[in-house]
Structures are given as C-alpha cells and as structure tokens.
C-alpha cells in the first residue's frame, strides 16, 4: 500500500467528519429542527396535563387505562401513538430535506468544489440526519418518562399478564421499549434520505415517509396476511409488547430488527448510488 493511499484514508474520513459537524451546526440554527426538538421535550408534559384535567382515559391503547394510576404507563402510551404516526414524520423533517435543499438552492456545484467528494458529503449528511432522528427519539422517550414520573408518580405497573412490576423494573422495561424503536426510526430516516435524493424535492422527501407510513398502518389494520405485516417497516414499532408479558418473547423484536436493517441498507444504498451518478452541472 502506497503512502499516498494511506494518507488518503484519513483525509476521506476527515472530510466526512467536517461535513457532519457543519450539518449539525446548521441543524441547531434551523427553526424547524428547533421546533421539532422542543415539541419532543414539551409534548409529553402537555399530554399528561390534559389527561389530569379529565377523568376519561385512552382505553383503546395498551396501558392507556393506567395513565392515572402509574406514571410508567405514560411513556408507553406516548410510544404507541408515536410509533404509529409521529416518529415517521419527525425523522423525515431533516432526512427528507437534507439533500433536496441543495437542489432547491442550487448549491451542489459549490459544495462539490470545496475539496469534498460526493461520498464525503453523503456520509456527513446521512450521519447528521441519523443523529437528529436518534436525538429526537431519545428526547421524546426521556421527556415522556419524566412527565409520567413527575406528574403521575412512581407507582408499580401491571404488566400484560397481570403481574405487578416494581418501579425499577418498570423503568427499565420502558427505556428498553423505546430503545427497540431506534432501528425502525433509522429505517424511516433512510427512506427519507432516498426520497430526498431521488425526488430533489423537499415536499416529497419530508411528506413521502409520512404517507408511506400511513399506508403501511392502513395495510396492517385491514388484516393483511402475517407475512405482509412482518415486512412492513411500521410493524417493528409495536414489537416491544412482548417485553411486558410474564414470559417475555423476543421473536417480533428480532424480526423487526432484521426488517429495519434491510430497509435502512436498501434505502441508504440506493440514495448513495443515485447521488454518485447524478449530473450536477445544471445545479
């Protein structure tokens, strides 16, 4: 291996790292990113305040009947709602726009002539979008747990098998449940990246994952065959249910993880392939 090749590898990594840091700086200054992050931090508290102001409970959701009895039910109710509707939208806010914005402003030729290759730019932008998706998900998880514990209490929780779960055990299960949705979140992030590159349009990049997520939810609600439901990217969002039985089962978690990784790999790989072959001379 030549000295030039050895020196080139750190340069490539360093270039992607510079792009990544710059994209994070831009995200901290974007109003939409600030709004989404603030919403993830405040919405659970507003949700608990609204629940405490009324006697009715969301009985049509898992653990919804216990929202006045234990604070550990709050993050699970939030997770059930977020997995169905919110998380695909939250992740696509940045992922669906991070490449399309360069087309919108016509800046591709500028950023590609500043000693940064397409692979470096793609890697930095993709990592920034993934970081935002993970941070918003973690923020929503921690804020919903804090809202439940602070505004409702740390009472023991009843599992799906009727067993009483101690507060410490309940907290661990809640955090583990939220951790299991990180892979499907990254799957939707990859979908947003693909649509952002392929469409060159922020509306399609941001709205596309949301629409696709809604269609997948509708397919799962019309009693589709099990194999079809298993292949939907929205199905892994509910795989955490098996953690709350007397004898936990992990099959859906493993299947969901595999499906999420496949979606992520295919979408990110497709986005990178499209960007490498794109003609930006007219941008």
Protein Blocks (a to p, Z undefined) as FASTA:
>chain_A
ZZklmmmmmmmmmmmmmmmmmmmmmmmmpmklmmmmmmmmmmmmmmmmmmmmpmbdcfkb
ghklmmmmomklmmmmmmmmmmmmmmmmmmmmmmmmmmmmmmmnopmmmmmmnopafklm
mmmmmmmmmmmmmmmmmmmmmmmmmmmmmmnopcdcddfkopacdfklmmmmmmmmmmmm
mmmmmmmmmmmmmmmmmnopaklmmmmmmmmmmmmmmmmmnopafklmmmpmklmmmmmm
mmmgfbdcfklmmmmmmmmmmmmmmmmmmmmmmmmmpcfklZZ
